[in-house]
């Protein structure tokens, strides 16, 4: 009987020890400390290729493991504006800035939950401006000995980013190819033909006033001789050939190309 009591007492003692073990382990772990909030998909570096005067935008998202917390996102330092309304996880803030120069700058963001836990991170923004094209074509002169009234002149522009350019004729009589920049126009008299042209990319444009001085050299005119002459005996016949040039100050040279006799030039207009 005593042996049975001893066995029962031993089994009951083991059960008490086994049952008490989990309680003892939970007490040893201590209370769970919630993690602070953090930023979601936060890239510490970001680059923007923009036109001068454009505004960059960025969205900052914060999250918390404790969904009961209210998050507040703020901008601690750096240029630009930041708007955010406190709210549960995930919460968002919206950043905007209009850079005036190229380069890099830092913005520091902070998120804080309603329990007082916080986290902050720094983001570096790199700004690159798209530069407008530059027209490098200038004034020119054309001397044409065989005028046909139709002329062309190439407008050339360079672009730092090698962007596609669009050419426009802002003033002047003629037309311009929007892709190649070729101006076509008509000229029936000598003089200056002036145009205002534009070369543009997606961010800006350059304009230029270009004048083309055209000298049209018209051909001279020969005053021929035609007359019937009757001779009784062989004799010499002399007659004058005249010529003039509609272009003032041009020098003329008259040559005999074919026919009998001799020709001598003795004067010039």
C-alpha positions in Angstrom: 0.0 0.0 0.0 2.8 2.3 0.9 4.5 1.5 -2.4 1.4 2.4 -4.3 1.1 5.8 -2.6 4.7 6.5 -3.3 4.2 5.7 -7.0 1.1 7.9 -7.2 2.9 10.7 -5.4 5.9 10.5 -7.8 3.6 10.6 -10.9 1.7 13.6 -9.5 4.9 15.5 -8.8 6.1 14.9 -12.3 2.8 16.2 -13.7 3.1 19.4 -11.6 6.6 20.0 -12.8 5.7 19.4 -16.5 2.6 21.5 -16.3 4.4 24.4 -14.6 7.2 24.5 -17.2 5.4 26.5 -20.0 4.3 29.1 -17.5 7.8 29.5 -16.2 9.1 29.9 -19.8 6.6 32.6 -20.8 7.5 34.6 -17.7 11.2 34.4 -18.6 10.7 35.8 -22.2 9.5 39.2 -20.9 7.0 41.6 -22.7 7.1 42.0 -26.5 8.5 45.4 -27.7 6.8 46.7 -30.9 9.1 47.7 -33.8 9.2 51.3 -34.9 7.6 52.4 -38.2 9.7 52.5 -41.3 9.6 53.7 -44.9 8.4 51.2 -47.6 10.4 50.8 -50.8 12.6 53.7 -49.9 15.3 54.4 -52.4 18.0 56.7 -50.9 19.1 57.9 -54.4 16.9 59.2 -57.2 17.8 61.0 -60.5 15.6 63.3 -62.5 16.1 64.5 -66.1 13.9 67.5 -66.5 13.3 70.7 -68.4 14.5 73.9 -66.7 11.6 75.2 -64.7 9.9 71.9 -64.2 8.9 70.5 -60.9 9.9 67.1 -59.5 7.5 64.9 -57.5 8.1 62.0 -55.1 5.8 59.9 -52.9 7.1 58.8 -49.5 5.2 55.7 -48.0 5.5 54.7 -44.3 4.3 51.5 -42.7 4.1 50.0 -39.2 3.8 46.4 -37.9 1.2 47.7 -35.5 -1.8 48.6 -37.6 -3.4 50.3 -34.7 -0.8 53.1 -34.7 -1.4 56.4 -36.4 1.6 57.5 -38.5 2.9 61.0 -39.0 5.4 61.7 -41.8 7.4 65.0 -41.9 10.3 66.5 -43.8 13.0 67.5 -41.3 15.4 69.3 -43.7 16.0 70.0 -47.4 14.4 72.2 -50.0 10.9 71.8 -51.4 7.4 71.3 -50.1 6.0 68.2 -48.3 2.4 67.4 -47.6 1.2 64.5 -45.4 -1.9 63.8 -43.4 -1.5 61.5 -40.3 -3.2 58.1 -40.8 -3.0 54.4 -40.2 -0.4 52.2 -41.9 0.4 52.5 -44.8 0.5 56.3 -44.8 1.8 58.5 -47.6 3.4 62.0 -48.0 4.0 63.9 -51.2 7.1 65.9 -52.0 7.5 68.6 -54.7 10.4 70.9 -55.7 11.3 73.1 -58.6 15.1 73.1 -58.9 16.9 76.2 -60.2 20.2 74.6 -60.8 21.6 71.2 -61.7 23.3 69.1 -59.0 22.4 67.0 -55.9 20.7 67.8 -52.6 19.5 65.9 -49.6 16.1 65.7 -48.0 15.6 64.1 -44.5 12.2 62.4 -43.8 10.9 61.2 -40.5 7.9 59.0 -39.6 6.5 58.8 -36.0 3.8 56.6 -34.7 1.2 57.5 -32.0 3.2 55.4 -29.5 6.2 57.7 -29.8 8.4 55.4 -31.8 10.1 57.0 -34.9 12.4 56.4 -37.8 14.1 58.8 -40.2 15.9 58.4 -43.5 17.9 60.6 -45.9 17.3 60.7 -49.7 19.6 62.3 -52.2 18.1 63.8 -55.4 20.2 64.3 -58.5 19.0 66.9 -61.0 19.9 67.0 -64.7 18.5 69.7 -67.0 17.7 69.1 -70.6 19.4 71.9 -72.5 17.7 73.6 -75.4 19.2 73.5 -78.9 21.5 76.1 -80.3 21.3 77.4 -83.9 24.8 77.7 -85.4 23.9 78.8 -88.9 24.4 82.5 -89.7 24.1 85.0 -92.5 25.4 84.1 -95.9 25.8 85.4 -99.5 25.0 83.7 -102.7 26.4 84.7 -106.1 24.5 83.1 -108.9 25.5 83.3 -112.6 22.6 81.2 -113.7 19.6 82.3 -111.7 16.6 80.0 -111.6 14.7 81.9 -108.9 14.5 78.9 -106.6 17.0 78.6 -103.7 17.6 76.7 -100.5 19.6 77.2 -97.3 20.2 74.7 -94.6 19.6 75.8 -91.0 21.8 73.8 -88.6 21.4 73.5 -84.9 23.2 71.4 -82.2 21.6 69.8 -79.1 23.6 68.8 -76.0 21.4 65.6 -75.5 21.1 64.9 -79.2 17.4 65.2 -79.0 15.3 65.3 -82.1 14.7 68.8 -83.3 11.8 70.5 -85.0 12.5 73.5 -87.2 9.9 76.3 -87.8 9.9 79.4 -90.0 8.6 82.3 -87.8 9.0 85.1 -90.3 10.0 85.5 -94.0 8.7 84.5 -97.4 9.4 80.8 -98.0 9.1 77.5 -96.3 11.2 75.2 -94.0 11.4 71.5 -93.7 10.6 70.8 -90.0 12.9 67.8 -89.9 16.0 68.8 -92.0 15.8 72.6 -91.4 16.1 73.3 -95.2 14.7 76.8 -96.1 13.4 77.0 -99.7 12.5 80.4 -101.2 12.3 82.3 -104.5 14.5 85.2 -105.5 14.1 87.1 -108.8 16.2 90.1 -107.9 19.4 90.7 -106.1 19.1 91.7 -102.5 18.8 90.5 -98.9 16.3 87.8 -98.1 15.8 87.6 -94.3 14.1 84.9 -92.2 13.4 84.3 -88.5 13.8 80.6 -87.7 13.4 78.4 -84.7 14.9 75.0 -83.7 13.1 73.3 -80.8 13.3 70.1 -78.7 10.9 68.9 -76.0 12.2 71.3 -73.4 13.1 74.6 -75.2 14.0 76.4 -78.4 16.5 78.8 -80.0 15.6 81.4 -82.5 17.8 83.3 -85.0 17.4 86.0 -87.6 19.2 85.0 -90.8 19.7 87.1 -93.9 20.9 85.7 -97.2 22.4 88.3 -99.5 21.8 87.2 -103.1 23.6 88.6 -106.1 22.0 87.5 -109.3 24.3 88.0 -112.3 22.3 88.2 -115.5 23.9 87.4 -118.8 24.9 90.2 -121.2 23.0 91.0 -124.4 24.7 91.3 -127.8 23.3 93.8 -130.3 23.7 91.8 -133.6 24.1 93.2 -137.1 22.0 92.1 -140.0 22.1 93.9 -143.3 22.3 93.0 -147.0 25.4 94.6 -148.7 26.0 94.5 -152.5 29.6 94.9 -153.7 30.7 95.6 -157.3 34.2 94.5 -156.7 35.7 92.6 -153.8 36.2 94.8 -150.9 36.3 94.7 -147.1 33.2 95.0 -145.0 33.3 96.5 -141.6 30.5 96.7 -139.1 30.3 97.1 -135.3 28.9 94.6 -132.8 27.7 96.1 -129.5 26.8 94.5 -126.2 25.6 95.6 -122.8 25.1 94.0 -119.4 22.1 94.6 -117.2 24.2 94.2 -114.1 26.0 97.5 -113.4 29.8 97.5 -113.2 30.2 94.1 -114.9 33.1 94.0 -117.4 32.4 92.5 -120.8 34.6 90.7 -123.3 33.3 90.0 -126.8 34.8 87.1 -128.8 34.1 85.8 -132.3 33.2 82.2 -132.1 32.8 81.3 -135.8 32.4 82.8 -139.3 34.7 84.4 -141.9 36.8 87.5 -141.4 38.5 88.9 -138.4 37.2 90.4 -135.2 38.8 93.0 -133.0 37.4 94.3 -129.7 38.2 97.9 -129.2 35.9 99.0 -126.4 34.2 97.9 -123.2 31.0 98.9 -121.4 
